[in-house]
Amino acid sequence: MQKTITDIIRDRCEAAPISYRDYIEATLYTENFGYYTQTAKRVGRSGQHDFYTAESLGRVFAELVTAAAVDLLGEEKSTSITFVEIAAEPGTSLLSHLESHPFGGEQVIRQGEPIQLDGSVIIFANEWLDALPFHRLIFRGSAWRERGVSLNADGQLVEVLLDQLTPEVAAMAKRLPAQIEDGYELDLPLQAEAALADLLAQDWSGLILLFDYGRTWTSLLQDHPSGTARTYKKHIQANDLLEAPGACDITCDINWTPLQAQMEAAGLQSVNLESQESFIVKRAQRAAEAIVSGSAGDFSPDRQTLMQLIHPANMGQRFQVLWGLREN
């Protein structure tokens, strides 16, 4: 009988409990079995998809990102730069929604492919970092404990507390508050920090644009006592990460504070963290104004899409953009 992803995870848990980070990596990225490695349509607005992103809104979002990149770099530099999209969904890319673009070239890196950058580039990623595995902690008995996954007597996956912190968490433990409300849960996206560090260590210049949903370190430690981890399936959000592994997305809010600090420490200029609303209004003003003025007084799907992207009640405040410039 062919194994399932649940069988594979059970096998890994038999010797000893595993961290949530390892469990999430297995359920999302195990070849042919993981959520992101199966040939299925995950992203879209219909009931057959699990969730949708700003990029699902197609041409309007592509026009806005393109306009912002040109505005930040200047038209002359844009014509000789390569637009690199990281973690694009299969069969599509941001620039594929446009008939033409102003850049010197285009490169698309799919989910799971190696990321190797050099030369003059625009690095664009939409909801890449939140798709990476993360650790889960809870404050119990005056100490931070790491949550993990094990098997009960019936062979079912259950949550446990690990005997000790995994090396990645132990290495950053000094950043954790010594005291906090007992039972406070923290979902810790350390792999997002490692992924950005890998990007910043490479020899490239230009612009980096990271669109995602996240919180500051202060907010994660004050405003979310139950953590931010969740699953998505057929546009329904749930909180049981152990249910239906491989059949649903698992995600958490990323921590913007260390990511912004990494970019500043690497010498990037004009490093900014803005709401998606603020970024589009400030950086893609020409494109946004063209959409509004081109349909004044009439019902316009493009204008409706723009409002979805910038309105605070929709995507405008829930999503943020971290960006910065790197000179040669």
Beta strands, then each sheet from edge to edge (+ up, - down):
strand 1: 18-19
strand 2: 82-88
strand 3: 105-110
strand 4: 119-126
strand 5: 135-140
strand 6: 143-151
strand 7: 157-161
strand 8: 185-188
strand 9: 204-212
strand 10: 214-215
strand 11: 230-233
strand 12: 236-238
strand 13: 249-251
strand 14: 254-255
strand 15: 269-275
strand 16: 320-326
sheet 1: 1+ 6- 5+ 8-
sheet 2: 1+ 6- 7+
sheet 3: 3+ 2+ 4+ 9+ 16- 15+
sheet 4: 10+ 14+
sheet 5: 12+ 11- 13+
end
